[in-house]
């Protein structure tokens, strides 16, 4: 979706030390979060916190984030910027693809410290995919969009070989791009199995989470900008889809579902709202227990627009949602949320058993500490 703003990058020497988020609001209450119902574990404040990592470039907005482990993560942002760390964020390497300074990277999927795929968004040829197999020392452009009506927003991978990318509707339907060789080559899937788009409907390239998967074949697509916010689901790697209305703000180009997270093929979270600064965003979260066939609004939603969401490792009930005005925690699988940090982040990603990272405007990156 074309409506989210961007900034430019200047400077190239990016390494530094860590800093701790100040204030009681930065403390995340995540102790002893397990499958036991949340009310049995009223968490202890101060157990965990976001710890800021100095990436260096204060003018880059990072909406693409891939958490590989507690030590390794990849960032993708404005000005064609790609960074990586292998030491927990103490130092960051500028591994931006050559000649990409005019591109806006909004999503990155990383398999390990050496292999990653990044997506640049935009109309026509501005939408591109790059892949590296050597930690960003070299990059190969594996896809460049030649259709002026297409605008790619997000990508996801089921495994190291199979992945999808999604474009805003072309000729009345969302377009799906598929790879079977780890992002080295791509092809557009047939549109017969895709439901018709609503007037004005599109995806939000806000956090790299408008297209997410769980397991070997299930994938979900988040939409907004139309009369109804929707979540589309495919159980066959993007060949056929069903659409369900989600109870999030809609009816305006700035409203809808911005991010999804599924901890398995049935339990999922949706967050979003209205990204216009200063506008209220009631009912900005929903949850599902049947794979997205039905969605229920959160009884106590986040207080404002949220653009990213992720399930916490080792928990069936705990997750984080992030946005420009803060971080929210749920300990009951999305039924209720409460704000635990007021720092600005656009995206959040957790890796099983390893921890969570968040990233956003002005070069902000943090790792969850405990």
Phi, psi and omega in degrees: 000140193273004195262356181270133185285173181210167176229176182251164181251138168225148179092153187222356182256104191233094170207158182179190183258181181258161175219147182263133177298130183271157172097152181296332182294343181278353184278127180259133183264087187234017183288139172058038178275113181225195179286350177296140181310144189299325184294342178279351182226069174296108192295158182266120181299143179092359182293323184219154179210157168286131173246117182294142176243134183276104178273341178104306187276104185285349184256008179260137175254120182261106175256347176258131184210132175229113177270114179268319179198185175295337184259331188243130177207155177238145177234144175225134185207199183291164179064025179067028188270130170229126177238156174216152175226147174233010180233034177076017178094003177295318175229151179232139177260133173279105182244032182299137177300138178300140176075014184257012188299337180271357183268157178244101179280129182237352180211147175215135174239124183241137179267331179191198183286346184250329187249125181208157177231132180239148180243127171260139183257166174139170180285144176058230187287354174292335176279116183216161175234134176238150179226142173232146176241004184227038176071019179093003176296323175223152180229149173240127174283112185259349177205136171225123182290129179250001179266115183295345180272349182268150179210105185275140188245318189211160172219161179207156179233135175282325180203194184289346183250319191258126180209167179224154168229152182235144176246153168306161186305138173238123183055039171088006179217145173300141181258135181243130178254138185233145173230145178239007182228037175074020179094008178283330176216155185222151173218149178281129179282153176301148185265000185300327183271006181260127177297158178294142177280152172286161176297127180082001184284143180198176174261162178252119178275063189256334187206005185072018184235024174274353174222114184224157181231166169211126182079191188279345186221340186276137181213146182233147183233129182259141182227166175197190176083357184240191182296328180229137170285140184223159170234125178259143183231139173232136177254009182226041177058040168093008180274321176230147187223153168236151184241139179228137176288137178250141185277054176245162182307140182211190177081016182204145180301340182262006186241149175153197175270122183260332185209149178231154172211131176238127178273344172202191186281359179242325186261117183222163179232145175229134176227159179171234182119222181239115185278358179295122181304134177090344178277143176289152178228072176291156177057047186270016179207151177211166180219157179224148176237010181229035176076014179095007175292326174223151179231140177244136177292149176295137178295322174233095184279170170303153186282352184206176177308135176231136186250349181220151181207146180204140172286142178282146178300147175063024179223140175262357186230347187253140179206163178241142170238140182230156176194181183300338183253004176153181178244137178240149181241136167244140175240011179228039174062035172096003180286320177225148180229151172217143183286131181237357179201146183250009177287155183272123174220147178258332186214154180218143180213136179238144177246137187307123175075001189241331180129183187231150176231156174222154181209160181187215186286162176055036177071014184288126174219141180216155174242143179285124182249150178204000000 
